[in-house]
């Protein structure tokens, strides 16, 4: 099935007001710079925060629709687990697609915008004290995807999500020995301190109403800036460096944890 087939603009438009209420009401989300996303295909690349309940996608989706309208296609490359059971058709209506390079290429070459979080669970379960660190765990596939499709990448950073609880450790030493390793498809067993279970496996706690601030950075044309045969490790270092510089600036303006 085509990666473009499942998204339903009418459904997205109907649900967006409720999503906007949740994002701006509970998380007091603010987004700046969304108008920097260029026309045509573009690959939004973000840091991932919030553990098992990251709010990056809905916050970006609300701001994207506010700026460009619900009819402009926005897709998100997602883990296969999001499509299990009854959730699958709903997620596809929102524009979630299985995270494959083929799906990303189809979306981008057809003029769509898609979101990817290269760090995945490794990034979203990083310790709260490393909130300003952008950790893609050495993954550079997002750069190959953008180069192949001939589209710019658009870095997006957010701060506050990693304060939804106090994430202490990714717990790799437990995850590698966990009987759930194959089912969950992860080597992590994150541990945090939060509500209502206190010190526990981080996914069990509910997200606190932390204020989340998001900023869209200037698009990067990889070939124009780094040449036709770029060193992807170096490009990745530069991209993450720009993202971390923006996060550091945003952190200086953040007065209190959770409250913002």
C-alpha positions as CSV (number, residue, x, y, z in Angstrom):
1,X,0.0,0.0,0.0
2,X,1.2,3.5,-0.8
3,X,2.6,5.5,2.2
4,X,0.4,8.4,1.0
5,X,-2.9,6.4,1.0
6,X,-3.9,6.4,4.6
7,X,-3.9,10.1,5.6
8,X,-7.3,11.6,5.8
9,X,-7.2,15.5,5.7
10,X,-10.9,15.7,6.7
11,X,-10.3,13.5,9.7
12,X,-7.2,15.5,10.7
13,X,-9.1,18.8,10.4
14,X,-11.8,17.4,12.7
15,X,-9.5,16.2,15.4
16,X,-7.0,19.1,15.4
17,X,-9.1,21.4,17.6
18,X,-9.1,18.8,20.4
19,X,-5.4,18.1,19.9
20,X,-4.7,21.8,20.0
21,X,-6.6,22.1,23.2
22,X,-4.6,19.3,24.8
23,X,-1.2,20.6,23.6
24,X,-1.8,24.2,24.5
25,X,-3.9,23.5,27.6
26,X,-2.0,20.8,29.4
27,X,1.5,21.3,28.0
28,X,1.2,25.1,27.3
29,X,3.1,24.4,24.1
30,X,4.6,27.2,22.0
31,X,6.2,26.8,18.5
32,X,8.2,29.4,16.7
33,X,9.6,29.4,13.1
34,X,7.2,27.0,11.5
35,X,7.0,29.3,8.4
36,X,10.7,28.3,7.8
37,X,9.5,24.9,6.4
38,X,9.9,25.4,2.6
39,X,7.4,24.5,-0.1
40,X,7.5,21.0,-1.5
41,X,9.2,18.0,0.1
42,X,11.1,18.5,3.3
43,X,12.4,16.2,6.0
44,X,11.8,17.6,9.5
45,X,14.4,16.2,11.9
46,X,13.8,16.5,15.6
47,X,15.1,15.6,19.1
48,X,12.7,13.2,20.8
49,X,11.6,13.8,24.4
50,X,9.1,12.5,26.9
51,X,9.7,8.8,27.2
52,X,6.7,6.6,26.2
53,X,4.5,9.7,25.8
54,X,6.5,12.1,23.7
55,X,4.5,15.2,22.6
56,X,6.8,16.2,19.8
57,X,4.6,15.0,17.0
58,X,1.2,16.4,18.1
59,X,2.8,19.8,19.0
60,X,4.5,20.0,15.6
61,X,1.4,18.8,13.8
62,X,-0.8,21.4,15.4
63,X,1.6,24.2,14.5
64,X,2.1,22.9,11.0
65,X,-1.7,22.8,10.4
66,X,-2.1,26.3,11.9
67,X,0.6,27.6,9.5
68,X,-0.2,25.7,6.3
69,X,-3.7,24.2,6.8
70,X,-4.8,20.6,7.3
71,X,-4.7,19.9,3.6
72,X,-0.9,20.2,3.3
73,X,0.3,16.7,3.9
74,X,2.4,16.0,7.0
75,X,3.5,12.5,7.7
76,X,5.4,10.9,10.6
77,X,7.7,7.9,10.3
78,X,6.8,5.6,13.2
79,X,7.6,2.3,15.0
80,X,5.6,-0.7,13.8
81,X,4.1,-1.0,17.3
82,X,1.9,2.1,16.7
83,X,0.0,0.2,14.0
84,X,-1.0,-2.9,16.1
85,X,-4.7,-3.6,16.7
86,X,-7.4,-1.0,16.5
87,X,-4.8,1.8,16.7
88,X,-3.4,1.1,13.3
89,X,-6.2,2.7,11.1
90,X,-6.4,5.7,13.3
91,X,-2.7,6.3,13.2
92,X,-2.7,6.1,9.4
93,X,-5.5,8.6,9.2
94,X,-3.3,11.1,11.0
95,X,-0.4,10.5,8.6
96,X,1.7,8.0,10.5
97,X,3.5,5.5,8.3
98,X,5.9,2.6,8.9
99,X,9.4,3.9,9.3
100,X,11.1,2.6,6.1
101,X,13.3,4.4,3.7
102,X,11.0,3.5,0.9
103,X,8.0,5.2,2.5
104,X,10.1,8.3,3.3
105,X,11.3,8.5,-0.3
106,X,7.8,8.2,-1.7
107,X,6.5,10.9,0.6
108,X,9.3,13.3,0.0
109,X,9.5,12.9,-3.8
110,X,5.7,13.5,-4.0
111,X,6.1,16.9,-2.3
112,X,5.1,15.8,1.2
113,X,6.7,16.8,4.5
114,X,7.6,14.1,6.9
115,X,9.0,14.0,10.5
116,X,11.7,11.7,11.7
117,X,13.3,11.3,15.1
118,X,16.6,9.6,14.4
119,X,17.4,9.0,18.0
120,X,14.2,7.1,18.6
121,X,13.8,5.4,22.0
122,X,17.5,6.0,22.8
123,X,16.9,9.8,22.6
124,X,13.5,9.9,24.2
125,X,14.6,8.0,27.3
126,X,17.8,9.9,27.8
127,X,18.3,11.1,31.4
128,X,16.6,14.4,32.2
129,X,20.0,16.0,33.1
130,X,20.9,15.5,29.4
131,X,17.9,17.4,28.1
132,X,20.1,19.7,26.1
133,X,21.9,16.8,24.4
134,X,20.8,15.7,20.9
135,X,21.7,12.0,20.8
136,X,20.9,10.1,17.5
137,X,22.9,7.1,18.7
138,X,25.2,7.3,15.7
139,X,22.3,7.1,13.1
140,X,22.8,9.0,9.9
141,X,20.1,7.4,7.7
142,X,18.1,10.6,7.8
143,X,20.8,12.3,5.8
144,X,20.9,9.5,3.2
145,X,17.1,9.8,2.9
146,X,17.2,13.6,2.3
147,X,20.0,13.3,-0.2
148,X,18.3,10.5,-2.1
149,X,15.1,12.5,-2.4
150,X,16.9,15.8,-3.1
151,X,15.1,17.6,-0.3
152,X,16.3,19.9,2.6
153,X,16.3,18.8,6.2
154,X,14.6,21.1,8.7
155,X,15.9,20.7,12.2
156,X,13.4,21.2,15.0
157,X,14.2,21.2,18.7
158,X,12.0,21.2,21.8
159,X,12.7,21.6,25.5
160,X,10.5,20.7,28.4
161,X,9.4,17.2,27.4
162,X,12.2,15.5,29.3
163,X,10.8,17.1,32.5
164,X,7.5,15.1,32.3
165,X,9.2,13.1,34.9
166,X,12.8,12.7,36.2
167,X,14.3,10.2,33.8
168,X,17.3,8.6,35.6
169,X,18.7,6.0,33.3
170,X,18.0,4.2,30.0
171,X,18.6,1.0,31.9
172,X,20.4,-0.8,29.1
173,X,21.9,-3.4,31.6
174,X,18.4,-4.4,32.5
175,X,16.9,-4.2,29.0
176,X,19.4,-6.5,27.5
177,X,18.3,-9.2,30.0
178,X,14.6,-8.5,30.0
179,X,12.2,-11.2,28.7
180,X,10.3,-8.3,27.0
181,X,13.3,-7.4,24.9
182,X,12.1,-9.2,21.7
183,X,8.4,-8.1,22.2
184,X,9.2,-4.4,22.7
185,X,12.1,-4.5,20.2
186,X,14.4,-2.5,22.5
187,X,17.4,-3.0,24.7
188,X,16.2,-0.3,27.1
189,X,14.5,-0.6,30.5
190,X,14.2,3.1,31.5
191,X,13.8,4.1,35.1
192,X,12.5,7.4,36.4
193,X,10.8,9.2,39.2
194,X,7.3,10.5,38.5
195,X,3.6,10.4,39.2
196,X,1.9,8.2,40.5
197,X,4.4,5.4,41.0
198,X,7.5,7.3,42.1
199,X,10.7,5.4,41.4
200,X,9.7,2.8,38.8
201,X,10.0,1.8,35.2
202,X,9.6,5.2,33.5
203,X,6.8,4.1,31.1
204,X,4.4,3.5,34.1
205,X,4.3,7.1,35.2
206,X,2.0,9.7,33.8
207,X,3.4,12.9,32.1
208,X,3.5,16.0,34.3
209,X,2.0,19.2,32.8
210,X,5.4,20.4,31.8
211,X,5.7,23.5,29.5
212,X,7.1,22.4,26.1
213,X,8.8,25.0,23.9
214,X,9.6,24.1,20.3
215,X,11.7,26.0,17.7
216,X,12.0,25.3,13.9
217,X,15.6,26.1,12.7
218,X,16.7,27.2,9.3
219,X,16.5,24.5,6.5
220,X,19.7,22.8,5.5
221,X,20.4,21.9,1.8
222,X,23.0,19.2,2.4
223,X,24.5,19.1,-1.1
224,X,24.6,22.9,-1.4
225,X,26.3,23.3,2.0
226,X,28.5,20.2,2.2
227,X,29.1,19.1,-1.4
228,X,27.9,16.3,-3.6
229,X,29.7,13.6,-1.7
230,X,29.5,14.8,1.9
231,X,31.0,13.1,5.0
232,X,27.7,12.1,6.6
233,X,29.3,11.8,10.1
234,X,30.5,15.3,9.8
235,X,27.2,16.6,8.5
236,X,25.4,14.8,11.4
237,X,27.8,16.5,13.8
238,X,27.1,19.9,12.4
239,X,23.3,19.3,12.4
240,X,23.2,18.1,16.0
241,X,25.6,21.0,17.0
242,X,23.2,23.6,15.6
243,X,20.3,21.9,17.4
244,X,22.2,21.8,20.7
245,X,23.1,25.5,20.3
246,X,19.4,26.3,20.0
247,X,18.5,24.1,22.9
248,X,21.1,25.8,25.1
249,X,19.7,29.2,24.2
250,X,16.2,28.0,25.0
251,X,17.3,26.5,28.2
252,X,18.8,29.9,29.4
253,X,15.3,31.4,29.0
254,X,13.6,28.6,30.9
255,X,13.3,29.8,34.5
256,X,12.0,26.7,36.3
257,X,11.6,22.9,35.6
258,X,8.1,21.9,34.5
259,X,6.7,25.4,35.1
260,X,8.9,26.8,32.2
